[in-house]
Amino acid sequence: MQTLSGCDGITVNTIHHSKGLEFKVVFLTNVNEGKVPYQAHKRQTNSSERLLEDDVIDGRAKFYVGISRAKWLLIVMHNFK
């Protein structure tokens, strides 16, 4: 993989910062219910209240951005509880 500096390597981004970019291989980690993509909402409200429908739609859109960055291979990892 070519990085912005022109050297081969790995790029680590948030989903938000990867918008508009494409990569051959994308790893999405910690994809668990209530974490990705809703973690930012819970952190901002600092509560365990139910998500609003608009929050769910926004979270799905952000998750789609994450999965659509992969040109060749997408690996989605989650934890078993």
N, C-alpha and C positions, 0 to 999 in steps of 0.2 A: 504494500500500500504506500502511495506517495503522500507525504504530509505537506502542509502549506510551506514548510521550510525547504521542501524538495528532497528530504531524507526519507528513507524507508522507515516505517514505524507504525505505531498504534495511536489513534486519536481517541481521546476520551471526552465525550460531550454529554450535556444534558439533552433531553428530547427537544426542549425549547431552542437550544443553540444549534441543533442539527437541522433545523427547518431550512429547506432550500438546498441542502447538501445531499450527495449520494455517496455511498460506500459499497465496496464489493461485498464485505461481510459486516453484519451488524449483530451485536450481542445486546439483548435487553435483559437486565438482571433485576431480581427482586420484584418480579411481576406477580404480585399476590393481591387478592381481593382486599381492598381498603388501603393498599399502598400505592400501586401504580395503576391508574394515573391520578388517584384522588388524594394522594399524600399532601400535596400543596394546599388543598382546601382545608384539610383537617389541621394542618400546621398553622394556617392563617386564622382559623376560628378558634383553635385550641379547645375543641370540644368534641364530644362523641355524637353530636346531633346528626340526624339523617341528612343525607345529601339531597339537595333540590334537583329536580329534573334537568334544569339548565346546567348544573354542575356535572351531572352524569354525561350530558351531551358534550360539554366542553372537554371532559376527561377522555371520552371516546375519540374526539377529534385529535387530541394531543397524542393518544396512543397510536392512532392511525399514522400520524406524522412519523412516529418512531419506527413502526414496522415498514413503512414505505420508503425508508432511507436505504434499504438493502437492495443492491442490484443483482447479487448472485446467491447469497446465503443469509438467512435470518435465523438466529438462535435465540429462543425465548426461554429464560430460566426462572423457576419459582421454587419456593420452599414447601416441603410437605410438613404438615403440622400434626 
